[in-house]
Amino acid sequence: MFQVVNRCFQIIESRAEDSWRRHSDLVMEPDVRGIGWDGFTCGPELLKAGEAAALAALPQIEAWLARPRPPALLAAVLPETIPAGRPPVAAESPATA
């Protein structure tokens, strides 16, 4: 019986997933196929899978962040960090600030 309920939730989730994936710039999917849904003791393996997925996505994330953004768009998204009338500049690292 539990497997039937679990499968119902999987079907509902997969149908809902399509809508948010369509609107996402990036979706990272760690490879956790070898870990069961109740693999609560598999923390280190889950972290390793997440790290591998993040490292694989890093070039795409860096390319996305490197694209120029119109100042008006940035000001709308981050109004408290961009002074009015001043174009945004790349963030400085603590070592170069």
LORODREN-152854 format. One record per residue: residue in one letter; x negated, y, z negated of N, C-alpha, C, O in turn. Coordinates in Angstrom, 1 decimal. Each point is the difference from the previous one (the first is absolute). Example, Ala and Ser with C-alpha at 12.3 -4.5 7.8 and 13.67 -1.06 7.14 Angstrom:
REM LORODREN-152854
A	-13.2	-5.7	-7.8	0.9	1.2	0.0	-0.9	1.2	0.0	-1.0	0.0	-0.7;
S	1.4	1.1	1.4	-0.9	1.1	0.0	0.8	1.1	-0.8	-0.5	1.1	-0.1;
//
This chain:
REM LORODREN-152854
M	-0.8	-1.2	0.0	0.8	1.2	0.0	-0.9	1.3	0.0	0.3	0.9	0.7;
F	-1.3	-0.9	-1.5	-0.9	1.1	-0.1	-0.6	0.3	1.4	-0.2	1.2	0.3;
Q	-0.2	-2.2	0.4	-0.6	0.2	1.3	1.0	0.7	1.0	-0.4	0.8	0.8;
V	1.7	-1.2	-0.9	1.0	0.6	0.9	0.1	1.5	-0.3	0.0	0.9	0.9;
V	0.1	-0.5	-2.2	0.0	1.4	-0.4	-1.2	0.7	0.4	0.1	1.1	0.5;
N	-1.3	-1.7	-0.7	-1.2	0.6	0.4	-0.1	0.3	1.5	-0.4	1.0	0.4;
R	0.9	-2.0	0.4	0.0	0.2	1.4	1.0	1.1	0.5	-0.3	0.7	0.9;
C	1.4	-0.6	-1.6	0.9	1.1	0.2	-0.6	1.4	-0.2	0.1	0.9	0.8;
F	-0.9	-0.8	-1.8	-0.7	1.2	-0.3	-1.1	0.3	1.1	-0.1	1.1	0.4;
Q	-0.5	-2.1	0.0	-1.0	0.1	1.1	0.6	0.5	1.3	-0.5	0.9	0.7;
I	1.7	-1.4	-0.4	0.7	0.5	1.2	0.4	1.4	-0.1	-0.2	0.8	0.9;
I	0.8	-0.4	-2.0	0.4	1.4	-0.3	-1.2	0.9	0.1	0.1	1.1	0.6;
E	-1.2	-1.5	-1.2	-1.2	0.8	0.0	-0.5	0.2	1.4	-0.4	1.1	0.4;
S	0.4	-2.2	0.4	-0.6	0.2	1.3	0.9	0.9	0.9	-0.6	0.7	0.9;
R	1.9	-0.7	-1.1	0.8	0.9	0.8	-0.1	1.4	-0.5	0.0	0.9	0.9;
A	-0.2	-0.6	-2.1	-0.2	1.3	-0.5	-1.4	0.5	0.4	-0.2	1.2	0.1;
E	-0.7	-2.1	0.0	-1.4	0.4	0.3	-0.1	0.7	1.3	-0.9	0.9	0.1;
D	1.6	-1.3	0.9	-0.1	0.6	1.3	0.2	1.5	0.0	-0.6	0.7	0.7;
S	1.6	-0.3	-1.5	0.3	1.5	0.0	-1.1	0.8	-0.6	-0.4	1.0	0.5;
W	-0.2	-1.4	-1.6	-1.1	0.8	-0.6	-1.3	-0.2	0.8	-0.8	1.0	0.1;
R	0.5	-2.1	0.5	-1.2	-0.2	0.8	0.0	0.9	1.2	-1.0	0.6	0.4;
R	2.2	-0.4	0.2	0.1	0.9	1.2	-0.5	1.4	-0.3	-0.5	0.7	0.8;
H	0.7	-0.2	-2.1	-0.3	1.3	-0.4	-1.3	0.2	-0.7	-0.4	1.0	-0.5;
S	-0.4	-2.1	0.5	-1.3	0.0	-0.7	-1.1	0.3	1.0	0.0	-0.5	1.1;
D	-1.0	1.3	-1.5	-1.2	0.2	0.7	-0.9	-1.2	0.0	-0.7	-0.3	1.0;
L	0.7	-0.3	-2.1	-1.0	-1.2	-0.3	0.7	-0.9	-1.0	0.5	0.4	-1.0;
V	-0.6	-1.7	1.3	0.4	-1.0	-1.0	-1.1	-1.0	-0.1	-0.4	-0.6	0.9;
M	-0.1	0.5	-2.1	-1.1	-1.0	-0.3	0.7	-1.3	-0.5	0.9	0.1	-0.9;
E	-1.4	-1.1	1.5	0.6	-1.3	-0.4	-1.1	-1.0	-0.4	-0.6	-0.6	0.8;
P	0.4	0.5	-2.1	-1.0	-0.9	-0.5	0.4	-1.4	0.3	1.1	-0.4	0.0;
D	-2.1	-0.4	0.4	0.3	-1.4	0.3	0.1	-0.8	-1.3	-1.0	-0.4	-0.6;
V	2.2	0.1	0.2	0.3	-0.7	-1.3	0.8	-1.3	0.3	0.7	-0.5	-0.8;
R	-0.9	0.0	2.0	0.8	-1.2	0.4	-0.3	-1.2	-0.9	0.8	-0.8	-0.2;
G	-2.0	0.7	-0.3	-0.4	-1.1	-0.8	0.4	0.1	-1.5	-0.3	-0.9	-0.8;
I	1.0	2.0	0.5	0.4	0.2	-1.4	1.5	0.0	-0.1	0.7	0.7	0.7;
G	-0.2	-1.5	-1.6	1.4	-0.2	-0.2	0.7	1.2	-0.6	-0.7	0.9	-0.5;
W	2.0	-0.8	0.7	0.7	1.2	-0.5	-0.1	0.1	-1.5	0.2	1.1	-0.6;
D	-0.5	-2.2	-0.1	-0.2	0.0	-1.4	-1.5	-0.1	-0.4	-0.3	-0.5	-1.1;
G	-0.6	1.0	1.9	-1.4	-0.1	-0.2	-0.5	1.1	-0.9	-0.9	0.8	0.3;
F	1.5	-0.7	-1.5	-0.3	1.1	-0.9	-1.4	-0.1	-0.6	-0.6	1.0	-0.5;
T	0.0	-2.1	0.6	-1.4	-0.2	-0.5	-1.0	0.2	1.0	-1.2	-0.2	-0.2;
C	1.6	0.6	1.4	-0.9	0.2	1.2	-0.4	1.4	0.2	-0.3	0.4	1.1;
G	0.2	0.4	-2.2	-0.3	1.4	0.1	-1.3	0.3	0.7	0.0	0.8	1.0;
P	-1.1	-1.5	-1.3	-1.3	0.3	0.8	0.2	-0.3	1.5	-0.6	0.8	0.8;
E	1.3	-1.9	-0.5	0.2	-0.3	1.5	0.8	1.1	0.6	-0.2	0.4	1.2;
L	1.3	0.0	-1.9	0.8	1.1	0.6	-0.7	1.3	0.2	0.1	0.7	1.0;
L	-0.9	-0.4	-2.0	-0.8	1.3	0.1	-1.0	-0.1	1.2	-0.2	0.9	0.7;
K	-0.4	-2.1	-0.6	-1.0	-0.2	1.1	0.7	0.1	1.4	-0.5	0.6	0.9;
A	1.7	-1.1	-0.8	0.8	0.1	1.2	0.4	1.4	0.3	0.0	0.5	1.1;
G	0.4	0.2	-2.1	0.4	1.5	0.1	-1.2	0.8	0.4	0.1	0.9	0.9;
E	-1.3	-1.2	-1.4	-1.2	0.7	0.3	-0.4	-0.2	1.5	-0.3	0.9	0.7;
A	0.4	-2.2	-0.3	-0.3	-0.3	1.4	1.0	0.7	1.0	-0.5	0.5	1.0;
A	1.7	-0.4	-1.4	1.0	0.7	0.9	-0.3	1.5	0.0	0.1	0.6	1.1;
A	-0.4	-0.1	-2.2	-0.3	1.5	-0.1	-1.3	0.3	0.8	0.0	1.0	0.8;
L	-1.0	-1.8	-0.9	-1.2	0.2	0.8	0.2	-0.2	1.5	-0.6	0.8	0.8;
A	1.5	-1.7	-0.4	0.3	-0.2	1.4	0.7	1.2	0.5	-0.1	0.4	1.2;
A	1.0	0.2	-2.0	0.8	1.2	0.4	-0.8	1.3	-0.1	0.5	1.0	0.5;
L	-1.6	-1.0	-1.2	-0.8	1.3	-0.2	-0.3	0.7	1.3	0.2	1.3	0.0;
P	-0.7	-1.9	1.0	-0.2	0.8	1.3	1.2	0.7	0.5	0.0	1.2	0.4;
Q	1.2	-1.8	-0.5	1.2	0.6	0.5	0.4	1.1	-1.0	0.5	1.1	0.5;
I	-0.7	-1.3	-1.8	0.3	1.1	-0.9	-0.9	1.2	0.2	0.5	1.1	0.0;
E	-1.8	-1.4	0.2	-0.9	1.1	0.2	0.3	0.8	1.3	-0.1	1.2	0.0;
A	0.5	-1.9	1.0	0.3	0.6	1.3	1.3	0.8	-0.2	0.1	1.2	0.6;
W	0.8	-1.7	-1.3	1.3	0.7	-0.2	-0.3	1.3	-0.8	0.6	1.1	0.3;
L	-1.4	-1.2	-1.3	-0.3	1.2	-0.9	-0.9	1.0	0.8	0.0	1.2	-0.3;
A	-0.8	-1.6	1.3	-0.9	0.9	0.7	0.7	0.8	1.0	-0.5	1.0	0.5;
R	1.7	-1.4	-0.1	0.8	0.7	1.1	0.3	1.4	-0.6	0.4	0.2	-1.1;
P	-0.6	0.8	2.0	0.4	1.4	-0.5	1.5	0.1	-0.2	0.8	-0.6	0.7;
R	-0.4	1.3	-1.7	1.4	0.2	-0.4	0.2	1.5	0.2	-0.8	0.9	-0.4;
P	2.0	-0.5	0.9	0.3	1.4	0.1	0.1	0.6	-1.4	0.6	-0.6	-0.9;
P	-1.2	1.8	0.6	0.1	0.6	-1.3	1.4	0.1	-0.6	0.2	-0.2	-1.2;
A	0.8	0.5	2.0	1.3	0.1	-0.5	0.5	-1.3	-0.5	0.7	-0.1	-1.0;
L	-1.0	-1.0	1.6	0.4	-1.3	-0.4	-0.7	-0.3	-1.4	0.6	-0.5	-0.9;
L	-1.9	0.7	0.9	-0.7	-0.2	-1.3	0.5	0.8	-1.1	0.2	-0.4	-1.2;
A	0.1	1.7	1.5	0.6	0.9	-1.1	1.3	-0.5	-0.5	0.3	0.1	-1.2;
A	0.5	-0.7	2.1	1.3	-0.5	-0.4	-0.2	-1.2	-0.9	0.8	-0.3	-0.9;
V	-1.8	-0.5	1.2	-0.2	-1.3	-0.7	-0.8	0.3	-1.3	0.4	-0.6	-1.1;
L	-1.3	1.5	1.1	-0.9	0.3	-1.1	0.0	1.5	-0.3	-1.1	0.6	0.0;
P	2.2	0.0	-0.3	0.1	1.5	-0.2	-0.9	0.5	-1.1	-0.5	1.1	0.1;
E	0.3	-1.9	-1.1	-0.8	0.6	-1.1	-1.5	-0.1	0.2	-0.7	0.5	-0.8;
T	0.3	-1.2	1.8	-1.5	-0.2	0.2	-0.5	0.8	1.2	-1.2	0.1	0.1;
I	2.0	0.5	0.6	-0.4	0.8	1.2	0.4	1.5	-0.2	1.2	0.3	0.0;
P	-2.2	0.6	-0.2	0.4	1.4	-0.1	0.7	0.5	1.3	-0.4	-0.4	1.1;
A	1.3	1.3	-1.3	0.8	0.5	1.1	-1.0	0.7	1.0	-0.8	0.8	-0.5;
G	1.0	-1.0	1.8	-0.8	0.7	1.0	-1.4	-0.6	0.2	-0.8	0.5	0.8;
R	0.4	-1.5	-1.6	-1.3	-0.6	0.1	0.1	-1.4	0.6	0.7	-0.8	-0.5;
P	-1.4	0.6	1.6	0.1	-1.4	0.6	-0.7	-1.0	-0.9	-0.9	0.3	-0.7;
P	1.5	-1.5	0.7	-0.6	-1.1	-0.9	-1.4	-0.3	0.5	-0.3	0.0	1.2;
V	-0.5	-0.4	-2.2	-1.3	-0.5	0.3	-0.1	-1.4	-0.6	0.7	-0.4	-0.8;
A	-1.7	-0.4	1.3	-0.3	-1.3	-0.5	-0.3	0.1	-1.4	-0.7	0.9	-0.5;
A	1.2	-1.9	-0.3	-0.3	0.0	-1.4	-1.5	-0.3	-0.2	-0.6	-0.8	0.7;
E	0.0	1.5	-1.7	-1.4	-0.2	-0.3	-0.1	-1.1	-1.1	0.8	-0.1	-0.9;
S	-1.9	-0.6	1.1	-0.3	-1.0	-1.1	-0.6	0.7	-1.2	-0.5	1.1	0.2;
P	0.6	-1.7	-1.4	-0.6	0.7	-1.1	-1.4	0.3	0.1	-0.5	1.0	-0.6;
A	-0.3	-1.8	1.4	-1.4	0.2	0.2	-0.3	1.2	0.8	-1.0	0.6	-0.2;
T	1.9	-0.2	1.1	-0.2	1.1	0.9	0.7	1.3	-0.5	-0.2	1.0	0.6;
A	1.0	-1.1	-1.5	0.8	1.1	-0.5	-0.8	1.0	-0.8	0.5	1.0	-0.5;
//
